[in-house]
Amino acid sequence: MAFDNPLAADIWSSKYRFRPAEGSGDDTVEQTWARVAAAIAEAETPKLRRHWRDRFADALSDFQFLPAGRIMAGAGTGRTVTLFNCFVMGTVPDDLGGIFQAVSEAAVTMQQGGGVGMDFSTIRPSGAPVKGVGADASGPLSFMDVWDSMCRTILSAGQRRGAMMGCLRIDHPDIEAFIDAKRDPARLRNFNVSVLVPDAFMRALEAGADWPLVFGGETHRTVPARDLWARLMQATYDVAEPGVIFIDRVNDRNNLAGVETISASNPCGEQMLPPYGACLLGSINLARLVNSPFEAGATLDEERLGELTRTAIRFLDNVIDVSRFPLEAQAEEARAKRRLGLGVTGLADALVFCGIPYGGEAAADTARRWLGVIKREAYRASAELAAEKGPYPLYDPAVLDRPNLLELDEETRALIARHGLRNGCLTSIAPTGTTSLMAGNVSSGVEPVFAFAYTRKVLQPDGSKREEAVEDYALTVWKRLHGDAPPPADSFVTAQTLTPAQHLRMQAAAQEMIDSSISKTVNCPEDIAFDDFADVYVEGWRLGCKGLTTYRPNAVTGSVLSAAPAVAPVPAPPAEIRLSPRPEALTGSTYKIKWPDSPHAVYVTLNDVEGPDGPRPFEIFVNSKNMEHYAWTLGLTRMISAVFRRGGDVSFVAEELKAVFEPRGGGWINGRYVPSLLAAIGGVIERHLARDAAACDHGDPVAAAPGDQTAAARPTACCPRCGAGGLVRKEGCDTCFECGYSKCG
């Protein structure tokens, strides 16, 4: 089939197309679907294999059912990768050996393609005594730095760097430092972070009571709940993190509460999981199921939605049996509970097709109806699978008394009572990212459309850029049917035109029908008052949400770009690569690195040149009295300076240096573990690039302090690749629509 746009074809080819070094691979997307369908059907008996292969291929066709990226890229390839997207690692021990064993397990998991989440609440706070060695503990944040350094070195499944979620309970004594950690633009860049908030804290907040900070049964100190909440809200207001997970609600509404306790989430927040928990993901594309788009009688084909749901449940259940697992503990956990994460994408586009404005009461009611069909059919399919293949090993009939099942109709409950369930949990709504782009740029998950049209710059191998117009799927269909006629403004709404209350309404409506959780961003206007912003989280808790993430354009996260469909002429590639001549005088900064066990410091000087988009690095010098390093530092400075003078995206220089490990071991600098002196130099370059990016066109950034509500007046951040003013924070990732730069965590 033809893709709806060149971007979709590029994504399929670069991320999901199987192209082995030898032998045949995928020449078309239909062959990709056939490969995946055949691989997943291998879990069936030989007699049923062909039937289900055809059913799976039919569901995949026309992008109706979108398995998560790990399944699309890995199934049927023979590669040593997991088909699961998300994991939560085991409980982190409070001892040095156990902590580094946990780091090792996380590295293995990310290497095979899985994102990971960890609860660091089990690590004793900074300053607590370490018995037997006469030392004080460094606290959970210092060990998060170790995880962060490790993550930079892992090229996840050969395609992308790993993603992590770090969680800490709001009663941990180091919670204030955790809340403020990501104010440092160079720290925990590979982490999303979330605070675990129990109902007891929310009640203390409402009552204006004090809140104890406790570890190991010992109260270290007490703080006013409202002060701690204000600090948390100020951080999210200023830098969009930490997110908030209402952890009691997560456990109270967990189907598997009788056999597990959840204390962490996967990197994007849609899967709260127990230790060693794993969940595989897939989404039904609602945008492909609307009959007669834009006509008065446009409706979603609920019968087809039910068919796709039943097929998708069997498909995902089979994945558990054919997938590899990075760790045996993860395999045991997955097979004991057979947890699934079936969700949707294209909700906003489907609403547009039906003429229903996203964010209104009608949209919330419609979302409940469509997701209710999925919930009902998913549970029925799982009960029928239990009758055929047996329930999940830890099945307990008492699950019928759990909240998600009490809300089912009597016919479905009776079916479960007879046969049990094949799967402990069935639904969640993940960010669909590149799979939605591949499906024609349908709206992602349950998010509203971010922009109906924009221009994307694609970097070419020769350093030039080509520009291409990218349209949301709903706009593409409108133009196909109505040409250049203006689309109806009342239903063509975007994330920026919605109020926080409308975002919350849609998230809460979807959460009512979902077993696990939802990855959703509540967009807030830049000028929203701080008190109103903080109320978004309180209202989300009252509405029954399990967690919340917000985005407000600001000095650190950037401002929203204006999107335009115009396509600029493609620039001709340069005839040859030329290095910019050096001006007579340059300004810059010198950074001091005091490497452990070395009597002489290392000084790194980075000089900038002014470009059309602001300052950019032009040259680097590394000096030290220690002549042992003279040869390699000289070579390093000449090579890096040449890269700087060539121009373009130079952020990879810092990333590559930070991935270098010293075989004899790294060292601790300012309380953070750095794997080598080269990595320390890479960290200096990264900080300098961040400073330059934040200064482009707007002046230097100012760090925000707790309680400071003037961040909206501060300068906006710039893209570290192309220098364009403003990054968009979307689904946990910083994205530039000018050049396509994206970085998550």
C-alpha positions in Angstrom: 0.0 0.0 0.0 1.1 3.6 -0.4 1.9 5.5 2.7 -0.1 8.7 3.4 3.0 10.8 3.5 6.8 10.5 3.0 7.4 10.7 6.8 5.4 7.6 7.3 7.4 5.7 4.7 10.7 7.0 6.3 9.6 5.8 9.8 8.6 2.4 8.5 11.9 2.0 6.7 14.1 3.2 9.5 12.4 1.7 12.5 10.3 -1.3 11.6 11.4 -2.7 8.3 13.4 -5.9 8.6 16.6 -5.7 6.4 19.0 -8.5 7.3 22.6 -8.4 6.2 21.9 -11.6 4.3 18.7 -13.1 2.9 15.4 -11.5 2.2 13.6 -9.0 4.5 10.6 -6.6 4.2 10.2 -5.0 0.8 6.8 -3.5 1.7 4.8 -2.8 4.8 2.5 -5.6 3.9 5.5 -7.9 4.2 6.2 -6.4 7.6 2.6 -7.2 8.7 2.9 -10.8 7.3 6.2 -11.3 9.2 4.8 -10.1 12.5 1.5 -12.1 12.1 3.3 -15.3 11.3 5.7 -14.9 14.2 3.0 -14.3 16.7 0.8 -17.1 15.3 3.6 -19.5 16.2 2.2 -19.6 19.7 -0.9 -21.4 18.4 -1.3 -25.2 17.8 -0.3 -26.3 14.3 -4.0 -26.8 13.5 -4.9 -23.2 14.3 -1.7 -21.5 13.2 -2.7 -20.6 9.7 -6.2 -19.3 10.8 -4.8 -17.0 13.4 -1.9 -15.8 11.1 -4.5 -14.6 8.6 -6.7 -13.0 11.4 -3.7 -11.2 12.8 -2.6 -10.0 9.3 -6.1 -8.7 8.7 -6.1 -6.8 11.9 -2.7 -5.3 11.1 -3.7 -4.3 7.6 -4.4 -0.6 6.9 -2.9 0.2 10.3 -6.1 -0.8 12.1 -4.2 -2.5 15.0 -0.8 -1.1 15.9 1.4 -3.4 18.0 4.0 -1.5 19.9 7.3 -0.7 18.2 9.3 -3.6 19.8 6.8 -6.1 18.4 6.8 -4.5 14.9 10.6 -4.3 14.8 11.5 -7.6 16.5 8.9 -10.3 15.8 10.0 -12.9 13.3 13.5 -11.4 12.9 15.5 -13.9 15.1 17.1 -11.0 16.9 17.9 -11.3 20.6 15.5 -8.6 21.6 12.4 -8.5 23.8 9.0 -7.7 22.3 8.0 -6.0 25.6 8.3 -2.2 25.6 8.2 -1.5 29.3 9.5 -2.9 32.6 9.8 -2.0 36.2 13.0 -3.3 37.7 13.2 -5.3 41.0 13.2 -3.7 44.4 16.4 -1.7 44.7 18.3 -3.0 47.7 19.7 -0.6 50.3 23.3 -1.9 50.0 26.1 -1.1 47.6 26.4 -4.6 46.0 22.7 -4.9 45.5 22.4 -1.4 44.0 25.0 -2.1 41.4 23.4 -5.5 40.6 20.2 -3.6 40.0 22.1 -1.2 37.7 23.4 -4.2 35.7 19.9 -5.7 35.4 18.6 -2.4 34.1 21.4 -2.2 31.6 20.6 -5.6 30.2 17.0 -4.8 30.0 17.5 -1.6 28.1 20.1 -3.2 25.8 17.4 -5.5 24.6 14.9 -2.7 23.9 13.0 -2.3 27.1 12.4 1.0 28.9 12.6 0.7 32.7 11.2 2.2 35.8 12.6 2.1 39.4 11.4 3.1 42.8 14.4 4.6 44.7 12.4 5.0 47.9 14.2 1.9 49.3 17.6 3.6 49.4 18.4 5.3 52.7 18.6 9.1 52.7 21.6 11.3 52.3 23.6 11.6 55.5 22.2 8.4 57.1 24.9 6.3 58.7 26.2 3.2 56.9 26.8 0.7 59.6 30.1 -1.2 59.6 32.0 1.2 57.4 31.9 4.4 59.4 30.5 6.5 56.6 27.3 8.4 55.7 25.0 7.4 52.9 25.0 9.5 49.7 21.3 9.1 49.2 19.1 7.9 46.3 19.9 10.8 44.0 23.6 10.0 43.8 22.8 6.5 42.7 20.3 7.8 40.2 23.3 9.6 38.6 24.9 6.2 38.2 21.8 4.9 36.4 21.8 8.0 34.3 25.5 7.5 33.2 24.8 3.9 32.5 21.8 4.7 30.3 23.9 7.0 28.1 26.0 4.1 27.1 23.2 1.7 26.1 22.1 1.9 22.5 18.8 0.3 23.1 18.2 -2.7 20.8 20.5 -1.0 18.2 17.9 1.7 17.5 17.5 4.2 20.3 18.9 5.1 23.7 17.2 3.7 26.7 14.5 5.5 28.7 14.0 5.4 32.4 11.5 6.5 35.0 12.7 7.3 38.5 10.2 7.4 41.4 10.4 8.5 45.0 7.7 8.5 47.7 6.7 11.9 49.0 7.5 10.8 52.5 11.2 10.0 51.8 13.6 12.3 53.6 15.3 13.3 50.4 12.1 14.3 48.6 12.9 18.0 48.3 16.3 17.3 46.6 14.5 14.8 44.3 11.8 17.4 43.4 14.5 20.0 42.5 16.9 17.6 40.8 15.9 18.4 37.2 16.3 22.1 37.6 19.9 21.3 36.8 19.8 21.1 33.0 22.7 18.6 32.9 21.4 16.2 35.5 19.2 13.1 35.1 18.7 13.7 31.4 17.8 10.1 30.7 15.2 10.0 33.4 11.6 11.0 33.6 10.9 11.5 37.3 7.7 11.1 39.3 6.7 11.6 42.9 4.6 8.8 44.5 1.8 10.6 46.4 -0.5 8.5 48.7 -4.1 9.6 49.6 -2.9 10.3 53.2 -0.8 13.1 51.8 -3.6 14.6 49.8 -5.8 14.6 53.0 -3.0 16.2 54.9 -2.8 18.8 52.2 -6.5 19.6 52.3 -6.4 19.8 56.1 -3.2 22.0 56.2 -1.5 19.4 58.4 2.2 18.6 58.8 3.7 15.7 56.9 6.4 13.3 58.3 9.5 12.4 56.2 10.2 8.8 57.2 12.7 6.0 56.4 12.9 2.6 58.0 10.2 3.5 60.5 12.1 6.5 61.7 10.8 10.0 61.3 13.7 12.2 60.2 11.7 15.5 60.3 8.3 17.0 59.7 7.3 19.6 57.1 4.0 21.4 56.3 2.2 19.4 53.6 1.3 22.6 51.8 4.9 23.8 51.7 6.0 20.5 50.3 3.2 20.5 47.7 4.0 24.0 46.7 7.6 23.0 46.1 6.5 20.1 44.0 4.1 22.2 42.0 6.7 25.0 41.5 9.1 22.5 40.0 6.5 21.1 37.6 5.5 24.7 36.8 9.1 25.7 36.0 10.5 22.6 34.4 7.6 20.2 33.7 8.8 17.6 36.2 8.4 15.7 38.4 5.1 14.1 37.4 2.7 12.9 40.1 1.5 9.3 40.6 -1.4 8.8 43.0 0.0 5.5 44.2 -2.8 4.4 46.5 -5.3 4.7 43.7 -3.0 2.7 41.5 -3.0 -0.1 44.0 -6.6 0.1 45.1 -7.8 -0.3 41.5 -5.3 -2.9 40.5 -6.9 -6.2 39.4 -3.8 -8.0 40.9 -3.8 -6.3 44.2 -4.1 -9.6 46.0 -0.7 -10.8 44.7 1.4 -7.7 44.2 2.1 -4.1 45.4 3.0 -1.5 42.8 5.5 1.3 43.6 6.8 2.4 40.2 5.8 3.0 36.6 7.4 2.5 33.2 9.0 5.6 31.6 5.8 7.0 30.0 3.5 6.4 33.0 0.8 4.2 31.4 2.0 1.1 33.1 2.4 1.0 36.9 4.0 -2.3 37.5 5.3 -4.5 40.4 8.9 -5.5 40.9 10.1 -7.2 37.7 6.8 -6.4 36.1 6.6 -6.3 32.3 3.8 -5.3 29.9 3.5 -5.4 26.2 1.5 -2.8 24.4 -0.7 -2.4 21.4 -3.2 0.1 20.1 -6.4 0.0 18.1 -6.5 2.9 15.6 -9.9 4.5 16.1 -9.3 6.9 13.2 -9.5 4.0 10.7 -12.9 2.8 12.0 -15.1 5.8 11.4 -17.7 5.4 8.6 -18.4 8.4 6.3 -15.9 10.9 7.9 -17.2 14.5 8.1 -20.7 13.5 7.0 -23.7 14.2 9.2 -24.1 10.5 10.0 -20.4 9.7 10.7 -20.1 7.0 13.3 -17.4 4.7 14.5 -18.0 1.0 13.5 -18.4 -0.5 17.0 -18.8 -4.0 15.6 -15.4 -3.8 13.9 -14.0 -2.3 17.1 -15.1 -5.3 19.0 -13.7 -7.7 16.4 -10.3 -6.0 16.5 -10.3 -6.0 20.3 -10.8 -9.7 20.5 -8.1 -10.4 17.9 -5.7 -8.0 19.6 -6.1 -9.6 23.0 -5.3 -13.0 21.5 -2.4 -11.5 19.6 -0.9 -9.8 22.7 -1.4 -12.9 24.8 0.6 -14.9 22.2 3.4 -12.4 22.4 4.0 -13.4 26.0 4.8 -16.9 24.8 7.0 -16.1 21.9 9.0 -13.1 23.3 12.4 -13.3 24.9 12.9 -11.6 28.2 16.1 -9.9 29.3 15.9 -11.5 32.8 14.4 -14.7 34.0 12.6 -12.9 36.8 10.8 -10.8 34.2 9.7 -13.9 32.3 8.4 -15.5 35.5 6.5 -12.4 36.4 5.0 -12.0 33.0 3.9 -15.6 32.6 2.4 -15.8 36.1 0.0 -12.9 35.5 0.0 -12.5 31.7 -0.6 -8.7 31.9 -1.6 -6.9 28.7 -1.7 -3.2 27.7 -4.2 -2.9 24.9 -5.1 0.8 24.2 -6.1 3.1 21.4 -4.7 5.8 19.2 -6.4 8.2 16.9 -9.1 9.2 19.4 -8.9 12.9 18.6 -9.0 12.3 14.8 -12.0 9.9 15.2 -13.8 12.7 17.1 -12.9 15.2 14.4 -14.4 12.8 11.8 -17.6 12.6 13.8 -17.8 16.4 14.3 -17.3 16.2 18.1 -15.0 18.8 19.6 -12.3 17.2 21.8 -12.5 18.3 25.4 -16.3 18.8 25.6 -18.8 16.7 27.5 -19.9 15.0 24.3 -16.3 14.0 23.5 -15.9 12.6 27.0 -19.1 10.6 26.7 -18.1 9.3 23.3 -14.6 8.3 24.6 -16.3 6.4 27.5 -18.6 4.6 25.0 -15.8 3.6 22.6 -13.4 2.5 25.4 -16.3 0.7 27.1 -16.7 -1.5 24.0 -13.0 -2.3 24.2 -13.2 -3.0 27.9 -16.2 -5.4 27.5 -14.8 -7.2 24.6 -11.3 -7.5 26.0 -12.6 -9.2 29.2 -14.8 -11.5 27.2 -12.0 -12.4 24.9 -9.7 -13.1 27.9 -12.4 -15.3 29.5 -12.8 -17.3 26.3 -9.0 -17.7 26.1 -9.0 -19.0 29.6 -11.6 -21.6 28.6 -9.4 -22.6 25.7 -5.9 -22.3 27.1 -6.3 -21.9 30.9 -6.4 -18.9 33.2 -3.2 -17.1 34.2 -1.4 -19.1 36.9 -2.1 -16.8 39.8 -5.8 -16.4 38.9 -8.0 -16.0 41.9 -11.9 -15.9 41.6 -11.9 -13.1 44.1 -10.7 -10.8 41.2 -14.4 -10.5 40.3 -14.7 -8.2 43.4 -12.0 -5.8 42.1 -13.3 -2.4 41.0 -12.6 -2.8 37.3 -14.6 -6.1 37.2 -17.4 -4.9 39.4 -18.2 -2.3 36.7 -18.6 -5.0 34.0 -22.0 -6.1 32.7 -23.5 -9.2 34.2 -23.1 -11.3 31.0 -19.3 -10.6 31.0 -19.0 -11.3 34.7 -20.8 -14.6 34.3 -18.4 -15.6 31.6 -15.5 -14.8 33.8 -17.0 -16.7 36.7 -17.3 -19.8 34.5 -13.9 -19.8 32.9 -11.6 -17.4 34.8 -9.3 -14.9 33.0 -6.3 -15.5 30.8 -4.8 -12.1 31.7 -4.5 -10.3 35.0 -4.8 -6.8 33.5 -5.9 -6.0 30.0 -5.9 -2.4 29.0 -3.7 0.8 29.2 -3.2 3.7 26.9 0.4 4.4 25.9 1.9 7.2 23.8 2.0 5.8 20.3 4.6 8.1 18.9 6.2 6.8 15.8 3.7 4.0 15.2 1.0 6.7 14.9 3.2 8.7 12.5 3.7 5.5 10.4 -0.1 5.1 10.3 -0.5 8.4 8.5 0.2 10.8 11.4 -3.0 10.0 13.3 -3.4 11.7 16.6 -1.4 9.9 19.3 -3.1 7.8 22.0 -5.9 9.8 23.7 -4.1 13.1 23.2 -5.6 15.9 21.2 -4.1 16.9 17.9 -0.9 18.8 18.6 -0.8 20.6 15.2 -2.8 19.9 12.1 0.1 20.9 9.8 3.7 21.8 10.1 6.9 21.8 8.2 9.6 19.3 9.2 13.2 19.6 8.3 15.0 16.3 7.6 18.8 16.2 7.9 20.4 14.5 4.9 23.6 12.4 5.0 25.6 15.1 3.3 24.6 17.7 5.9 21.9 19.4 3.9 18.3 19.5 4.9 15.1 18.9 3.0 11.8 20.2 4.1 8.5 18.4 3.9 5.0 19.3 4.9 3.5 17.0 7.6 -0.3 16.9 8.1 -2.4 15.3 10.7 -4.4 12.4 9.3 -7.8 14.2 9.8 -6.6 17.1 7.7 -5.3 14.7 5.0 -8.7 13.0 4.8 -10.5 16.4 4.8 -8.4 17.6 1.8 -9.0 14.3 0.1 -12.8 14.8 0.4 -13.1 18.6 0.2 -10.1 19.9 -1.5 -9.0 23.4 -0.3 -12.3 24.2 1.5 -11.6 25.4 5.0 -12.2 22.6 7.6 -14.7 23.2 10.4 -13.0 25.2 13.1 -15.3 23.9 15.9 -14.0 20.3 15.7 -10.5 21.0 14.4 -9.2 21.9 17.8 -5.6 21.5 19.0 -3.9 20.9 22.3 -3.0 24.6 22.7 -6.6 25.8 22.3 -7.9 23.5 25.1 -8.2 24.5 28.7 -6.5 22.3 31.4 -10.1 21.4 32.6 -10.9 20.0 29.1 -7.7 18.0 29.1 -8.5 16.6 32.5 -12.1 15.8 31.5 -10.8 13.6 28.7 -8.1 11.9 30.8 -10.6 11.2 33.6 -13.2 9.8 31.2 -10.7 7.4 29.6 -9.3 6.3 33.0 -12.8 5.1 34.0 -12.5 2.4 31.4 -8.8 1.4 31.6 -7.3 -1.2 33.9 -3.9 0.3 34.2 -3.1 3.9 33.4 -2.8 6.5 30.7 0.0 8.5 29.2 -1.4 11.9 28.7 -0.1 15.5 28.9 -2.3 18.3 30.3 -1.2 21.3 28.3 -1.4 24.6 30.3 -1.0 28.1 28.9 2.2 29.9 29.6 0.5 32.6 31.6 -1.5 30.3 33.8 -1.5 31.5 37.4 0.6 29.3 39.7 -2.4 28.6 42.0 -4.6 27.6 39.1 -1.8 25.3 37.8 -1.4 23.6 41.2 -5.2 23.1 41.3 -4.9 21.0 38.1 -3.2 18.2 40.1 -5.7 18.4 43.0 -8.6 18.3 40.5 -7.0 15.3 38.7 -6.9 13.4 42.0 -10.5 14.3 42.7 -11.6 13.1 39.2 -10.0 9.7 39.7 -6.8 10.0 37.6 -4.0 7.7 38.6 -1.2 10.2 37.7 -0.7 13.5 36.0 1.9 15.2 33.7 1.6 18.8 32.6 3.3 20.9 30.1 3.6 24.7 30.3 5.8 26.6 27.9 8.5 28.3 30.0 12.1 29.3 30.3 13.4 25.8 30.6 11.1 23.5 28.6 10.7 26.1 25.8 7.7 27.7 24.1 5.3 26.2 21.6 6.3 26.7 17.9 3.8 28.0 15.4 3.1 25.3 12.8 2.7 26.1 9.1 2.1 23.8 6.2 4.2 25.7 3.7 7.1 23.9 2.1 10.2 25.9 1.5 12.6 25.1 -1.4 15.0 22.4 -0.8 18.5 23.8 -0.4 21.2 22.5 -2.7 23.9 20.4 -1.0 27.3 22.1 -0.7 29.9 21.2 -3.3 32.4 20.5 -0.5 32.8 20.7 3.2 34.5 23.9 4.3 35.6 24.7 7.8 34.7 28.2 9.0 37.7 30.6 9.3 38.6 31.7 12.8 37.7 35.2 13.7 40.5 37.3 15.3 38.9 37.3 18.7 36.4 34.9 20.4 34.7 34.8 23.8 34.1 31.7 25.8 34.3 30.0 29.1 36.8 27.9 30.9 35.7 25.0 33.1 37.8 23.3 35.8 37.7 19.5 36.2 39.3 18.1 39.4 39.7 14.4 38.6 40.0 12.1 41.6 43.5 10.8 42.5 45.2 13.4 40.2 47.2 16.3 41.7 46.5 18.5 38.7 43.2 19.8 37.5 42.1 19.7 33.9 40.9 23.0 32.3 38.5 22.9 29.4 38.0 26.1 27.4 35.1 26.4 24.9 35.0 29.5 22.7 31.8 30.5 20.9 31.1 32.3 17.6 27.9 34.2 16.9 25.7 32.6 14.3 22.3 33.6 12.9 20.5 31.6 15.6 22.7 32.7 18.5 26.0 31.5 20.0 27.5 28.2 19.0 30.8 26.5 19.9 33.7 27.1 17.6 36.7 25.6 19.3 37.8 23.7 22.4 41.1 23.6 24.3 42.0 21.0 27.1 45.0 21.9 29.3 46.6 20.5 32.4 50.0 20.5 34.1 49.8 16.7 33.8 51.8 16.0 30.6 50.7 12.3 30.7 47.6 13.3 28.7 49.2 15.8 26.3 49.1 13.7 23.1 45.5 12.6 23.4 44.2 16.0 24.6 45.9 17.7 21.7 44.4 15.3 19.2 41.0 15.5 20.9 40.9 19.3 20.8 41.9 19.4 17.1 39.3 16.9 16.1 36.4 18.4 18.2 37.3 21.9 17.0 37.1 20.7 13.4 33.6 19.3 14.1 32.5 22.6 15.7 33.9 24.6 12.8 32.0 22.5 10.3 28.7 23.5 12.0 25.4 21.7 12.2 24.3 19.4 15.1 27.3 18.9 17.4 25.4 17.5 20.4 26.7 14.0 19.5 30.2 15.0 20.6 29.1 15.3 24.2 27.1 12.1 24.0 29.9 10.0 22.6 32.5 11.3 25.1 30.1 10.7 28.0 29.7 7.0 26.9 33.5 6.4 27.4 34.3 4.2 30.4 37.7 4.0 32.1 38.5 0.2 32.5 40.1 1.0 35.9 37.0 2.7 37.1 35.7 6.2 37.0 35.4 8.7 39.8 33.0 10.9 41.8 32.8 14.6 41.0 30.6 16.9 43.0 28.7 13.9 44.4 28.1 12.3 40.9 29.7 9.3 39.4 31.5 10.0 36.2 32.8 6.9 34.3 36.0 8.5 32.9 37.9 11.8 32.4 36.7 11.9 28.8 33.1 11.5 30.1 33.7 14.5 32.4 34.9 16.5 29.4 31.8 15.4 27.5 29.7 16.6 30.5 31.4 20.0 30.2 30.5 20.2 26.5 26.9 19.2 27.2 26.5 21.9 29.8 28.1 24.5 27.5 25.8 23.5 24.6 22.8 23.8 26.9 23.9 27.3 28.0 24.4 28.4 24.3 21.0 26.9 23.3 19.2 28.7 26.1 20.9 32.0 25.2 20.0 32.0 21.5 18.2 35.1 20.6 16.9 35.5 24.2 19.8 36.0 26.6 21.1 33.6 29.3 18.7 31.4 31.3 18.1 32.0 34.9 17.7 29.0 37.3 14.3 29.1 39.1 14.1 28.8 42.8 11.4 27.1 44.8 8.6 29.6 45.4 9.7 31.8 42.4 6.7 32.4 40.1 8.4 34.6 37.5 9.6 31.8 35.2 7.1 32.8 32.4 9.0 36.1 32.0 12.3 34.4 31.5 14.0 33.6 28.2 12.8 30.6 26.2 15.0 27.6 25.4 16.3 26.7 22.0 16.8 23.5 20.1 20.3 22.1 20.7 20.4 20.8 17.1 19.2 23.7 14.9 19.0 26.6 17.3 15.4 27.4 16.6 13.7 29.2 19.5 11.4 26.9 21.4 11.1 23.2 22.1 7.7 21.4 22.6 7.4 19.1 25.6 5.1 16.2 24.4 4.6 12.8 26.0 7.7 13.1 28.0 10.0 14.2 25.1 11.5 17.5 24.0 10.7 17.8 20.3 11.7 20.5 17.7 9.3 20.7 14.8 11.8 22.7 12.8 14.5 20.0 12.4 12.9 16.9 14.0 15.2 16.8 17.0 13.7 14.7 19.8 15.0 13.6 23.2 13.1 11.8 25.9 13.7 11.5 29.6 
